[in-house]
Amino acid sequence: AALGLFVAGGAVSITHGISQLHDPEPLAYVGVGYAVLAVSFLLEAVSFLLATAGLAAHQITGSAVPDALGSILVGVLLVVVAVVLINRNRRFLVGQQASS
């Protein structure tokens, strides 16, 4: 399901890009686009911060422990996101109505 989600997202993005090249539309709802990008940036920054802190601590201390713990925390974060997405998609598949 996750692979399908990424493939579908990629296909929609490519289709939209090609459509814009053929028939450009005026820019609309710019604020929404920037808001989505800002939220994505903040969420990605969390994993970048964990990874950067672990690597820097490894370099400074010479101990692999901080880097290993950073890797584990990023992995846990990815698993949590995957479980949330799986549960949300499972509810849609069994016919439960999406919450607003």
C-alpha positions in Angstrom: 0.0 0.0 0.0 2.8 2.4 0.8 4.5 1.7 -2.5 1.2 2.3 -4.3 0.8 5.6 -2.4 4.2 6.9 -3.4 3.8 5.7 -7.0 0.4 7.3 -7.2 1.8 10.5 -5.7 4.7 10.5 -8.2 2.3 9.9 -11.1 0.0 12.7 -10.1 3.0 15.1 -9.7 4.4 14.2 -13.1 1.1 14.5 -14.8 0.5 17.9 -13.2 3.9 19.1 -14.3 3.4 17.9 -17.9 -0.1 19.5 -17.9 1.4 22.8 -16.7 4.0 22.7 -19.5 1.4 22.2 -22.2 -1.3 24.5 -20.8 0.0 26.9 -18.1 -2.5 28.1 -15.6 -2.3 31.3 -13.6 -0.9 30.9 -10.1 -3.7 30.4 -7.5 -3.8 29.5 -3.8 -0.1 30.3 -3.2 -0.6 30.5 0.5 -1.8 26.9 0.7 1.2 25.7 -1.2 3.6 27.6 1.0 1.8 26.3 4.1 2.1 22.7 3.0 5.8 23.2 2.2 6.4 24.9 5.6 4.8 22.0 7.5 6.7 19.5 5.5 9.9 21.4 6.2 9.3 21.4 9.9 8.5 17.7 10.0 11.6 16.8 8.0 13.7 19.1 10.2 12.9 16.8 13.2 14.6 13.8 11.6 17.4 16.0 10.2 18.1 17.4 13.7 18.2 13.9 15.3 20.5 12.6 12.5 22.8 15.7 12.6 23.0 15.8 16.4 24.0 12.1 16.5 26.6 12.5 13.8 28.1 15.6 15.4 28.1 14.0 18.9 29.9 10.9 17.4 32.5 13.2 15.8 33.0 15.3 19.0 33.1 12.4 21.5 34.5 9.7 19.4 31.8 7.4 20.7 29.4 5.7 18.2 26.6 5.6 20.8 25.1 9.0 20.0 25.1 8.3 16.2 23.6 4.9 16.9 20.9 6.4 19.1 20.1 9.0 16.5 19.7 6.3 13.9 17.4 4.4 16.2 15.3 7.5 16.9 14.9 8.3 13.2 14.0 4.6 12.6 11.3 4.8 15.4 10.0 8.0 13.9 9.7 6.4 10.5 8.0 3.3 11.9 5.5 5.5 13.9 4.6 7.4 10.7 4.2 4.2 8.8 1.9 2.7 11.4 -0.2 5.8 11.5 -0.5 5.7 7.7 -1.3 2.0 7.7 -4.0 2.4 10.3 -5.5 5.3 8.4 -5.5 3.5 5.1 -6.9 0.3 6.8 -9.9 2.3 8.0 -10.5 3.6 4.5 -10.3 0.1 3.1 -12.8 -1.4 5.5 -15.3 1.4 4.7 -15.0 3.6 7.8 -15.7 7.3 7.1 -12.8 9.7 7.2 -12.8 12.1 10.1 -12.8 15.8 9.2 
